[in-house]
Amino acid sequence: MKTNHALSEYISLLGDNGLILPSSPSVPESIINTPIECLSCDNRQVSGAAIFVCKGARFKTEYLSDAIRRGAVVYVSETQYDEDCPCLLVSDIRRAMALLSILFFGDAGSRLTTVGITGTKGKSTTAYYMKSILDGYLDKESAILSSIDNYDGVIREESHLTTPEPIDLHRHFFNAVESGISHLVMEVSSQALKYDRVYGTVFNAVCFNNIGTDHISPIEHTDFDDYLESKMKIFDLCEVACVNSSSDYYDRIIERARNSGCGLLTFGFNKSDDIYCYGVEKRTDGIYFTVRTPDYTKEFSITMPGMFNVENALSAIAACCAIGIPEQYVAEGLRVARAAGRMEVFDSEDGRINVIVDYAHNRMSFDALYNSVAAEYPGKKIITVFGCPGGKAFLRRRDLGESAGEHSDYIILTEEDSGEEPFDNIAADIASFVRETGCEYSIVENRGEAIREAIEEHGDDKVILITGKGRETRQKRGTLYIDTPSDVQYAEEFLTEYDAAVKASLL
């Protein structure tokens, strides 16, 4: 459990891991045995005898000054500042922060059964399949850290980062253990792996769902190789790796997994897979499929729409095999599982408008969504409402513009966390690729008005796809996050207005 370790223990930890630079100044003997009461990289949260971590591209010296005023007894940094406070100079601030967090929170993560999930698409759905299974199996609700929301027994919140920074991550682990929670499932992003947010964490099982081109930009991954190599770091952090045999670059991925020395389970639609799926069938009450594992053969079903979710279910089944969850709980959990903002369907009363709200935000998830819609709503027009974030993932604008243009009858481009990049620039960039497909489009910056247009205009007998934000209730504009209704709220409001107008027209 969390204890007030002496400063000397933190210094030894960093030293033993070769992180303290030879040029680091000596820490005064007078404070070496000080019990550390706080670890933070946010000056506003510093209280008591604290270690303050100086990190981030936006770091300012005044943050350190304020942290010292609030009680920081030492700061950890890659740069020494002209401040009257002892300094620990380190070669890698991110690894240092991860290790400090593990010690400060008593290595709580090692007392949990943890499942980590990575992949270009399907992380959230797989995480919620796992949570649903675990919640049925356990006496107490399981913990989750996802791009949708977080729950650790103490904190239940909307998520704003797929994988938390190390101090927050290990606080979640600590809260879960203190709350009597035994299992935790979490999404692990490529950024978290590249920048060592999960450094030092050992997962009991991980799922490698797939890989596609995404997150390529100057502030994320310089190229696809960097993206893939970052993803594959997860194999160094696990006891058992579950790998999708249908993934692109499978040979490279499986070789990396084997070389890591972890246990290995493959899942997919090949008879040679450890977790082999066959007999997929869409019925009126869900999607059914049979799975053969090393321990059993059983028919499963899911009720979340989207044929692509079979692969996400397989990923969860593989993880359950790895950590020993009995098959009946797996079946029951998959059947009732729901992920907020993932393939949520809302229909008008006359059935002529179907609205699907989904977090799809990259080429793989867009293509999978369109393929599923074509199979499940044959003959209906497709209207797509989407945008792209500002300042990152620039290739996504081409990929989504092309995919939406090839599969939609009409597109409405709108805001999606534009941040510090002008919305007009983002929309024009996406539109240049849409135009090449010949698909008609409009640009409506206000997301609510874009959704209203999709529902009220462009005829009926249509499927409206609203992607990217799901149930998120904030938009990043500039450097601020502004509270807004979610896509689900907008869809429900405007469908209600549509239904009322239809009824009025019949009077």
Secondary structure, 3 states (H helix, E strand, C coil): CCCCCEHHHHHHHHHHCCCECCCCCCCCHHHCCCECCEEECCHHHCCCCEEEECCCCCCCHHHHHHHHHHCEEEEEECCCCCCCCCEEEECCHHHHHHHHHHHHCCCHHHHCEEEEEECCCCHHHHHHHHHHHHHHHCCCCCEEECCCEEECCCCEEECCCCCCCHHHHHHHHHHHHHCCCCEEEEECCHHHHHCCCCCCCCEEEEEECCCCCCCECCCCECCHHHHHHHHHHHHHHEEEEEEECCCCCHHHHHHHHHHHCCEEEEEECCCCCCEEEEEEEEECCEEEEEEECCCCEEEEEECCCCCCHHHHHHHHHHHHHHHCCCHHHHHHHHHHCCCCCCCEEEECCCCCEEEEEECCCCHHHHHHHHHHHHHHCCCCEEEEEECCCCCCCCHHHHHHHHHHHHHCCEEEECCCCCECCCHHHHHHHHHHHHHHHCCCEEECCCHHHHHHHHHHCCCCCEEEEEECCCCCCEEEECCEEEECCCHHHHHHHHHHHHHHHHHHHCC
